[in-house]
Amino acid sequence: MIKKTIKKINFIESFIWLVLIVSAFTTSYLPIFQTPIGLMYLYRLALPLALVYYLIKAKALKGYAIKITLICFLALLGYGALSIIWAREPMQAVRTLLNYVYSIMAILVLCLACKNRKSLERIILVLWVVLVAIAIMGLYESLNGHLFQTIEEDVWVSSVFGMYPPILFFTNQNDFALLLVLFLPLIIAYASKRKIVFKIFALITTVLLVANIIFSNSRLALILLALYVYLWLWFKAKKMAIVLGLIGIVIAIINIGSIITFLGLGPYGDIVQNYRLVIWLNGLIALVNSFGFGVGAGNYTAVTGYAPHFWLIELLVEYGIIIFVIIMLWWVYSIKRLYANKSKDSYKTAFLMGLITMPLWSMMAAIMSATPFVWIYFGLMIAFVSLPIKKTFVLKQTKIKIALNKGTLSLLK
């Protein structure tokens, strides 16, 4: 009877996460109805229901990581609400703050849901299944030129090998590529300590995801993949990573002009594509004009005329220096907590790779607060940090030492 109940609960929770993850990845592709502050998506309806379910079930939050995360992002919300007073477009500030409310909600739900390692891995398994489906759809879109949504013509152009970039339900191919590159290490970590069947499926998944990333023509996604490989070497074989890093620096210095062109920060054909630097510079000028207090939540575009495409600059310009420092301290704290875990855990390596490269991949999302899968990633990371993995590891070591001591005593007797 108890086993049946447990299986029923596991099925319910897996279904909840299937709905949440699918709705988070499709967002505006599945609108429900229009409201004065924007479209109401399935994700925005499902997430509060999931939060109520887990609050009733879990009742309390455990761990300092989630509490510190809540304090930092509630500070952002509070200051953002205050900034409505001086924001050029108050309603845009309200919409942005609502996005952050859902972002915090996603982190809360994940931390309540992941009460142990098994529940964390159940969510990652659901993610894996959904990502495989998305990767197959991406290849279909790329091969057949069949669009799942209507997009601007300048986005839908031939890229690598004459293939069209897969975009699916996302704003552009960068958002799509970010989804794949962000969660790929977690899938590999999930399969790393399992049977050969999981490893084979993980290899197939990796090939599918990497193919989509290459066809997406997202330069930052390709750089992220290279950085992930390098960071994995750093954690596993530091000496080799140092040698390769030095060689890489020399090659980068020799080819600095080509790298600037590749990143779209300099001449590209007959066009000078340094628009991002100009947008960021205009944002920093707006920050100075606001005396460091920020231009107001969600008002970067209203002030500069362009979306920032860089979360860190967006935070600094919209919320001012104080909130920017708070969020950066949260980022450093999260990395420190992961490093503090002394166990050789594949998830630890996967999350460290993602967090260390966060300043880079935060340039890929069009609007970070309106990109739900990023907050699912942050939620999984905080949930993992909150798990008592280190304590379990130390406890096992203590038990081994006690057993050895008892064995030594018995031999002496």
Stockholm file with secondary structure:
# STOCKHOLM 1.0

chainA/1-413         MIKKTIKKINFIESFIWLVLIVSAFTTSYLPIFQTPIGLMYLYRLALPLALVYYLIKAKALKGYAIKITLICFLALLGYGALSIIWAREPMQAVRTLLNYVYSIMAILVLCLACKNRKSLERIILVLWVVLVAIAIMGLYESLNGHLFQTIEEDVWVSSVFGMYPPILFFTNQNDFALLLVLFLPLIIAYASKRKIVFKIFALITTVLLVANIIFSNSRLALILLALYVYLWLWFKAKKMAIVLGLIGIVIAIINIGSIITFLGLGPYGDIVQNYRLVIWLNGLIALVNSFGFGVGAGNYTAVTGYAPHFWLIELLVEYGIIIFVIIMLWWVYSIKRLYANKSKDSYKTAFLMGLITMPLWSMMAAIMSATPFVWIYFGLMIAFVSLPIKKTFVLKQTKIKIALNKGTLSLLK
#=GR chainA/1-413 SS CHHHHHHHHHHHHHHHHHHHHHHHHHGGGSEEEEETTEEEEHHHHHHHHHHHHHHHHHCSCCSHHHHHHHHHHHHHHHHHHHHTTTCSSHHHHHHHHHHHHHHHHHHHHHHHHCSSHHHHHHHHHHHHHHHHHHHHHHHHHHHHCCCSSCCCTTTSCCCGGGCCCCCTTSSSHHHHHHHHHHHHHHHHHHHHTSCHHHHHHHHHHHHHHHHHHHHTTCHHHHHHHHHHHHHHHHHHCHHHHHHHHHHHHHHHHHTHHHHHHHTTSSEETTEECCHHHHHHHHHHHHHHHTTTSCSCTTCHHHHHSSCCCCHHHHHHHHHHHHHHHHHHHHHHHHHHHHHHCCSCCHHHHHHHHHHHTHHHHTTTSSSGGGCHHHHHHHHHHHHHHHSTHHHHHHHHHHHHHHHHHHHHHHHHC
#=GC SS_cons         CHHHHHHHHHHHHHHHHHHHHHHHHHGGGSEEEEETTEEEEHHHHHHHHHHHHHHHHHCSCCSHHHHHHHHHHHHHHHHHHHHTTTCSSHHHHHHHHHHHHHHHHHHHHHHHHCSSHHHHHHHHHHHHHHHHHHHHHHHHHHHHCCCSSCCCTTTSCCCGGGCCCCCTTSSSHHHHHHHHHHHHHHHHHHHHTSCHHHHHHHHHHHHHHHHHHHHTTCHHHHHHHHHHHHHHHHHHCHHHHHHHHHHHHHHHHHTHHHHHHHTTSSEETTEECCHHHHHHHHHHHHHHHTTTSCSCTTCHHHHHSSCCCCHHHHHHHHHHHHHHHHHHHHHHHHHHHHHHCCSCCHHHHHHHHHHHTHHHHTTTSSSGGGCHHHHHHHHHHHHHHHSTHHHHHHHHHHHHHHHHHHHHHHHHC
//
